[in-house]
Amino acid sequence: MSGRIWNDIARARQGGPEAAWPPSADYLKGRGTVSRCAYQLTPGFSPFQGHFEGRPVLPALAQVLLAKDAAQAALGRELRIEAVVQAKFLALVKPDSLLTVYAQAPEGGHGEWRFQLRNRPLGAQLENDVAFMRLKLV
């Protein structure tokens, strides 16, 4: 993966991971510790470039990479995506927004992680669900 994308992800992350209550009682309830990482997505964030010209939206692959980054931040070590077990993308993410990734780790940090991604556009009061996913990370 391009070093530019990883550098942009690191710059977009707002501080480190923090413990959090899951925003959706249904998706992350009762499955272990949940951490949260927030990402400030500016128009200059590289995944927006060329997707789509004149109407930028965050590609699904970038959302998967942000989820992986949140898991790595929570554990403090590198992880590899072994499989995308499930991914459901619900809404578009546009520039000038704050994307919050809620990550739920399996026992020991290796195995199937659950993620809920929520977005709050600049100036908006509420965030909305944009994706749910399960990734096998090792």
Contacts in CASP RR format, 6 or more apart in sequence:
PFRMAT RR
TARGET T0000
AUTHOR 0000-0000-0000
METHOD contacts of the structure
MODEL  1
MSGRIWNDIARARQGGPEAAWPPSADYLKGRGTVSRCAYQLTPGFSPFQG
HFEGRPVLPALAQVLLAKDAAQAALGRELRIEAVVQAKFLALVKPDSLLT
VYAQAPEGGHGEWRFQLRNRPLGAQLENDVAFMRLKLV
1 65 0 8 1.000
2 46 0 8 1.000
4 46 0 8 1.000
5 46 0 8 1.000
5 47 0 8 1.000
5 62 0 8 1.000
5 65 0 8 1.000
6 65 0 8 1.000
6 69 0 8 1.000
8 44 0 8 1.000
8 45 0 8 1.000
8 46 0 8 1.000
8 47 0 8 1.000
9 39 0 8 1.000
9 65 0 8 1.000
9 66 0 8 1.000
9 69 0 8 1.000
10 69 0 8 1.000
12 39 0 8 1.000
12 40 0 8 1.000
12 41 0 8 1.000
12 42 0 8 1.000
12 45 0 8 1.000
13 37 0 8 1.000
13 38 0 8 1.000
13 39 0 8 1.000
13 69 0 8 1.000
13 73 0 8 1.000
14 37 0 8 1.000
14 38 0 8 1.000
14 39 0 8 1.000
14 40 0 8 1.000
14 98 0 8 1.000
15 37 0 8 1.000
15 38 0 8 1.000
16 37 0 8 1.000
16 73 0 8 1.000
17 35 0 8 1.000
17 36 0 8 1.000
17 37 0 8 1.000
17 70 0 8 1.000
17 73 0 8 1.000
17 74 0 8 1.000
17 103 0 8 1.000
18 35 0 8 1.000
18 36 0 8 1.000
19 33 0 8 1.000
19 34 0 8 1.000
19 35 0 8 1.000
19 36 0 8 1.000
20 34 0 8 1.000
20 35 0 8 1.000
20 36 0 8 1.000
20 102 0 8 1.000
21 34 0 8 1.000
22 28 0 8 1.000
22 29 0 8 1.000
22 34 0 8 1.000
22 102 0 8 1.000
22 104 0 8 1.000
22 116 0 8 1.000
23 102 0 8 1.000
23 116 0 8 1.000
23 118 0 8 1.000
23 127 0 8 1.000
23 129 0 8 1.000
24 116 0 8 1.000
24 129 0 8 1.000
27 114 0 8 1.000
27 116 0 8 1.000
27 132 0 8 1.000
28 34 0 8 1.000
28 102 0 8 1.000
28 104 0 8 1.000
28 114 0 8 1.000
28 116 0 8 1.000
31 104 0 8 1.000
31 114 0 8 1.000
32 104 0 8 1.000
32 105 0 8 1.000
33 104 0 8 1.000
33 105 0 8 1.000
34 102 0 8 1.000
34 103 0 8 1.000
34 104 0 8 1.000
35 70 0 8 1.000
35 73 0 8 1.000
35 74 0 8 1.000
35 102 0 8 1.000
35 103 0 8 1.000
35 104 0 8 1.000
35 105 0 8 1.000
36 70 0 8 1.000
36 100 0 8 1.000
36 101 0 8 1.000
36 102 0 8 1.000
36 103 0 8 1.000
37 69 0 8 1.000
37 70 0 8 1.000
37 73 0 8 1.000
37 74 0 8 1.000
37 100 0 8 1.000
37 101 0 8 1.000
37 103 0 8 1.000
38 98 0 8 1.000
38 99 0 8 1.000
38 100 0 8 1.000
38 101 0 8 1.000
39 66 0 8 1.000
39 98 0 8 1.000
39 99 0 8 1.000
39 100 0 8 1.000
39 101 0 8 1.000
40 98 0 8 1.000
41 48 0 8 1.000
41 58 0 8 1.000
41 93 0 8 1.000
41 95 0 8 1.000
41 96 0 8 1.000
41 97 0 8 1.000
41 98 0 8 1.000
41 99 0 8 1.000
42 95 0 8 1.000
42 96 0 8 1.000
43 56 0 8 1.000
43 95 0 8 1.000
43 96 0 8 1.000
44 95 0 8 1.000
45 58 0 8 1.000
45 95 0 8 1.000
47 58 0 8 1.000
47 59 0 8 1.000
47 61 0 8 1.000
47 62 0 8 1.000
48 56 0 8 1.000
48 57 0 8 1.000
48 58 0 8 1.000
48 95 0 8 1.000
49 56 0 8 1.000
50 56 0 8 1.000
51 57 0 8 1.000
51 58 0 8 1.000
51 59 0 8 1.000
56 94 0 8 1.000
56 95 0 8 1.000
57 92 0 8 1.000
57 93 0 8 1.000
57 94 0 8 1.000
58 92 0 8 1.000
58 93 0 8 1.000
58 94 0 8 1.000
58 99 0 8 1.000
60 87 0 8 1.000
60 89 0 8 1.000
60 131 0 8 1.000
63 89 0 8 1.000
63 93 0 8 1.000
63 117 0 8 1.000
63 130 0 8 1.000
63 131 0 8 1.000
63 133 0 8 1.000
64 81 0 8 1.000
64 84 0 8 1.000
64 87 0 8 1.000
64 133 0 8 1.000
64 135 0 8 1.000
66 99 0 8 1.000
66 101 0 8 1.000
66 117 0 8 1.000
67 101 0 8 1.000
67 103 0 8 1.000
67 113 0 8 1.000
67 115 0 8 1.000
67 117 0 8 1.000
67 133 0 8 1.000
67 135 0 8 1.000
68 79 0 8 1.000
68 81 0 8 1.000
68 135 0 8 1.000
68 137 0 8 1.000
69 101 0 8 1.000
70 101 0 8 1.000
70 103 0 8 1.000
70 115 0 8 1.000
71 79 0 8 1.000
71 103 0 8 1.000
71 105 0 8 1.000
71 109 0 8 1.000
71 113 0 8 1.000
71 115 0 8 1.000
71 135 0 8 1.000
71 137 0 8 1.000
72 78 0 8 1.000
72 79 0 8 1.000
74 103 0 8 1.000
74 105 0 8 1.000
75 105 0 8 1.000
75 109 0 8 1.000
79 110 0 8 1.000
79 137 0 8 1.000
79 138 0 8 1.000
80 137 0 8 1.000
80 138 0 8 1.000
81 135 0 8 1.000
81 136 0 8 1.000
81 137 0 8 1.000
82 111 0 8 1.000
82 136 0 8 1.000
82 137 0 8 1.000
82 138 0 8 1.000
83 135 0 8 1.000
83 136 0 8 1.000
84 133 0 8 1.000
84 134 0 8 1.000
84 135 0 8 1.000
84 136 0 8 1.000
85 112 0 8 1.000
85 133 0 8 1.000
85 134 0 8 1.000
85 135 0 8 1.000
85 136 0 8 1.000
86 132 0 8 1.000
86 133 0 8 1.000
86 134 0 8 1.000
87 131 0 8 1.000
87 132 0 8 1.000
87 133 0 8 1.000
87 134 0 8 1.000
88 131 0 8 1.000
88 132 0 8 1.000
88 133 0 8 1.000
89 130 0 8 1.000
89 131 0 8 1.000
90 129 0 8 1.000
90 130 0 8 1.000
90 131 0 8 1.000
90 132 0 8 1.000
91 119 0 8 1.000
91 128 0 8 1.000
91 129 0 8 1.000
91 130 0 8 1.000
92 130 0 8 1.000
93 99 0 8 1.000
93 119 0 8 1.000
93 130 0 8 1.000
94 121 0 8 1.000
96 121 0 8 1.000
96 122 0 8 1.000
97 119 0 8 1.000
97 120 0 8 1.000
97 121 0 8 1.000
97 122 0 8 1.000
98 119 0 8 1.000
98 120 0 8 1.000
98 122 0 8 1.000
98 127 0 8 1.000
99 117 0 8 1.000
99 118 0 8 1.000
99 119 0 8 1.000
99 130 0 8 1.000
100 117 0 8 1.000
100 118 0 8 1.000
100 119 0 8 1.000
100 120 0 8 1.000
100 127 0 8 1.000
101 115 0 8 1.000
101 116 0 8 1.000
101 117 0 8 1.000
102 115 0 8 1.000
102 116 0 8 1.000
102 117 0 8 1.000
102 118 0 8 1.000
103 113 0 8 1.000
103 114 0 8 1.000
103 115 0 8 1.000
104 113 0 8 1.000
104 114 0 8 1.000
104 115 0 8 1.000
105 113 0 8 1.000
106 112 0 8 1.000
106 113 0 8 1.000
109 137 0 8 1.000
110 137 0 8 1.000
110 138 0 8 1.000
111 136 0 8 1.000
111 137 0 8 1.000
111 138 0 8 1.000
112 134 0 8 1.000
112 135 0 8 1.000
112 136 0 8 1.000
113 134 0 8 1.000
113 135 0 8 1.000
113 136 0 8 1.000
113 137 0 8 1.000
114 132 0 8 1.000
114 133 0 8 1.000
114 134 0 8 1.000
115 131 0 8 1.000
115 132 0 8 1.000
115 133 0 8 1.000
115 134 0 8 1.000
115 135 0 8 1.000
116 129 0 8 1.000
116 131 0 8 1.000
116 132 0 8 1.000
117 129 0 8 1.000
117 130 0 8 1.000
117 131 0 8 1.000
117 132 0 8 1.000
117 133 0 8 1.000
118 127 0 8 1.000
118 128 0 8 1.000
118 129 0 8 1.000
118 130 0 8 1.000
119 127 0 8 1.000
119 128 0 8 1.000
119 130 0 8 1.000
120 126 0 8 1.000
120 127 0 8 1.000
120 128 0 8 1.000
END
